[in-house]
Amino acid sequence: MPEGDAVRRTADRLDRALGGRTLLATDFRVPQLATTNLAGATVERTATHGKHLLTRLEQPDGRRLTLHTHLKMEGSWLVLPAGRRWPKPAHEARVVLRVEGADAVGFTLGLVELLPTADEHTVVGHLGPDLLGAWTADDEDVAVRRLTADRDRPLGEALLDQTVVAGLGTIWVAEGCFVHGVSPVTPVGEVQDPRRLLRRARLMLQTAVRQGRPVTTGDRREPVWVYRRQRQACRRCGTTILAGQLGAPGRERTTYWCPACQPTTPPEST
C-alpha cells in the first residue's frame, strides 16, 4: 500500500494538472456515482490526510464538494495528455477528470466517494494527526499520547495504526525504528523519547516527498537500512537483519530490524 509520502506526491501531481482549473467532463465508473456529472466545477486543490486523498471542488452555484479517494493496495492516479491512450486497461478506471489539455484517471481505486467539503471530518476525523500535515504542537502532543496509550503494544503495531498517527506504512515503520535505534517489536512503554521518534519519522517522510522516493541511508544505490532486507547484513554493523510479524492474526504486517543496532530491550539510562 502506498505510504504517506507517495500519496502526497500523487496529490501534488493532481494539483499541478487540475488545481485552479475547470472540469470539462467527468466520468465516475463506480455504481454509486455513475450518473454524477461535475463538469463546470473548479478544482481547488487535492489535500491529503495520511493515505487519504481529498480533491476539493467548487460548483458553479458555490457549493463545495470533496472527492475522497484511497489507493488501497493497487490504486493509482495518472495524469495524461488529453486524448493519450491509457497505459492501463479501461475497465480498471474508476474516475476520469478532464480539464483542457489533460485527463486525470484514477485506476483500481480502493475507495471513491463524494461528500460536502464541510463533512470531510466524517471520513478522516477518526485518524491520528497527519505527519505530513501542519503538525502543530497540539498534533504532536495528541500523537505521543495515542502512541503511548497502551504500554504493552509493540511499537511497530502502534505506528502502523492510522488512528494513532497517519501516514506511516511498513517502509517508514521499519526505517524509522532503525534510525531511532529501537526494535519495532519493543513494547511502547520501553521506548525512549517517542516524541523524538515521531519527529524523525516526519522528517523522513518530508525528505521522501522532496526526493521522490525513500532514501533513508543517503545512498540512492542502497536506499534503505532494513526494509525487506531480511537475512542480509546490516549496512551499519554487519549483523543479519531479522523479519517478523506485527498485528492480529489475519491482518499481520511484516517488519524488519537489526537485532544489534535495534535492541528489543533498550540500555539503561546513565
SVG drawing of the C-alpha trace seen along z (x, -y; Angstrom):
<svg xmlns="http://www.w3.org/2000/svg" viewBox="-27 -30 57 45">
<polyline fill="none" stroke="black" stroke-width="0.4" points="0.0,0.0 1.4,-3.4 2.6,-5.3 2.1,-8.9 4.9,-10.4 3.7,-8.6 0.1,-9.7 1.4,-13.3 3.3,-13.1 0.1,-11.9 -1.8,-14.9 0.9,-17.2 0.7,-15.7 -3.0,-16.2 -2.6,-19.8 -0.2,-20.6 -2.6,-19.3 -6.0,-20.3 -5.6,-23.0 -7.5,-26.2 -8.9,-24.7 -12.4,-24.0 -13.6,-20.4 -14.7,-20.0 -16.0,-16.5 -16.1,-13.8 -16.7,-10.1 -17.3,-8.1 -17.2,-4.4 -18.5,-3.3 -22.2,-2.4 -23.0,-5.0 -21.7,-7.9 -22.4,-6.5 -24.8,-9.4 -22.8,-12.2 -21.6,-15.0 -19.3,-17.6 -18.5,-19.4 -18.2,-23.1 -16.8,-22.7 -13.5,-24.3 -10.8,-22.1 -9.4,-24.0 -6.7,-21.5 -6.1,-18.0 -5.3,-17.7 -4.2,-14.6 -4.6,-13.1 -2.3,-10.2 -3.1,-7.9 -6.4,-9.6 -6.8,-11.9 -9.3,-14.8 -9.9,-16.6 -11.8,-19.7 -14.2,-21.2 -16.4,-24.3 -19.6,-24.0 -20.8,-26.9 -23.5,-27.6 -20.9,-27.9 -21.4,-24.5 -18.2,-22.8 -17.7,-19.1 -14.8,-16.8 -13.9,-13.7 -12.5,-11.3 -10.3,-8.5 -8.0,-6.0 -5.4,-4.0 -5.5,-0.9 -3.1,1.8 -3.3,1.4 -4.8,-2.0 -3.1,-4.9 -3.9,-8.3 -2.3,-9.1 -2.2,-12.4 -2.1,-12.1 -2.3,-14.5 -5.9,-14.7 -6.6,-12.0 -3.5,-10.0 -4.1,-6.2 -4.2,-5.0 -1.4,-2.8 -3.8,-0.6 -6.9,1.2 -10.0,-0.9 -12.0,1.5 -9.6,0.6 -10.5,-3.1 -12.8,-4.3 -12.7,-8.1 -11.9,-10.4 -11.5,-14.1 -10.9,-16.1 -9.6,-19.7 -8.3,-21.5 -5.3,-19.5 -5.2,-16.8 -7.0,-13.8 -6.6,-12.6 -7.5,-9.0 -7.9,-7.0 -7.3,-3.3 -8.3,-0.5 -9.0,-2.9 -9.9,-1.2 -12.4,-3.9 -14.3,-6.6 -17.0,-8.8 -18.3,-12.3 -19.3,-14.4 -19.7,-18.0 -16.3,-19.5 -17.7,-20.6 -18.2,-16.9 -14.6,-15.7 -14.3,-15.0 -16.7,-12.1 -14.2,-10.2 -10.9,-11.3 -11.8,-12.6 -11.1,-9.2 -7.5,-9.3 -4.5,-10.4 -2.6,-13.6 -1.1,-13.7 2.7,-13.6 2.7,-15.5 0.1,-18.0 0.6,-21.3 1.8,-19.3 1.3,-21.7 2.4,-21.3 -1.1,-20.1 -0.8,-17.5 2.4,-16.2 1.0,-16.0 -2.0,-14.0 0.2,-11.7 2.5,-11.0 -0.4,-10.4 -2.1,-8.0 1.2,-6.2 2.0,-5.6 -1.6,-4.8 -1.0,-1.1 2.4,-0.5 2.4,3.2 1.6,2.8 4.5,3.4 5.9,0.1 5.6,1.1 2.0,2.1 1.1,-1.2 2.9,-3.2 1.1,-1.4 -2.3,-2.2 -3.6,-5.2 -5.8,-6.2 -2.6,-6.8 -0.7,-8.8 -1.5,-9.0 0.9,-8.4 3.2,-5.6 3.4,-2.2 5.8,0.7 8.7,-1.1 8.7,-4.0 8.0,-2.0 11.0,0.3 13.3,-2.6 12.1,-5.0 12.6,-2.4 16.1,-1.7 17.1,-5.4 15.7,-5.7 17.7,-2.6 14.8,-0.6 13.2,2.7 9.6,2.4 8.6,5.3 9.6,3.4 6.7,2.6 5.8,-1.1 6.3,-1.5 10.0,-0.7 10.7,-3.2 12.9,-6.1 11.8,-9.5 8.8,-8.6 8.4,-12.3 11.8,-12.4 10.9,-9.2 7.8,-10.9 9.8,-14.0 12.3,-11.8 9.6,-9.9 8.1,-13.2 11.4,-14.5 11.9,-11.2 8.5,-11.5 9.1,-15.1 12.5,-14.2 11.0,-11.4 8.3,-13.8 11.1,-16.1 13.3,-13.3 10.6,-11.4 11.4,-8.1 12.5,-6.7 16.3,-7.1 16.9,-6.8 20.6,-5.8 21.6,-8.8 22.7,-6.5 20.3,-6.0 22.0,-2.8 21.3,-1.3 18.4,-3.4 17.1,-1.6 18.7,-0.3 16.5,2.7 13.2,2.7 12.9,6.0 16.5,6.9 15.9,9.9 18.8,12.4 21.1,9.7 23.9,8.0 23.1,4.7 24.7,1.9 25.9,0.4 27.2,3.3 27.0,6.4 24.5,8.3 21.9,10.3 18.6,8.4 15.5,10.1 11.9,10.0 8.8,10.6 5.0,10.1 3.0,7.4 -0.7,7.2 -3.6,9.5 -3.9,12.9 -5.2,12.4 -4.1,8.8 -0.4,9.3 2.2,6.9 5.9,7.7 8.5,5.6 12.3,5.7 15.1,4.8 18.8,5.3 19.0,7.0 22.3,5.3 21.5,1.8 17.9,2.0 17.9,3.9 14.4,5.0 15.4,4.0 16.9,0.6 20.0,-0.1 19.7,-1.5 19.9,-5.3 23.1,-6.7"/>
</svg>
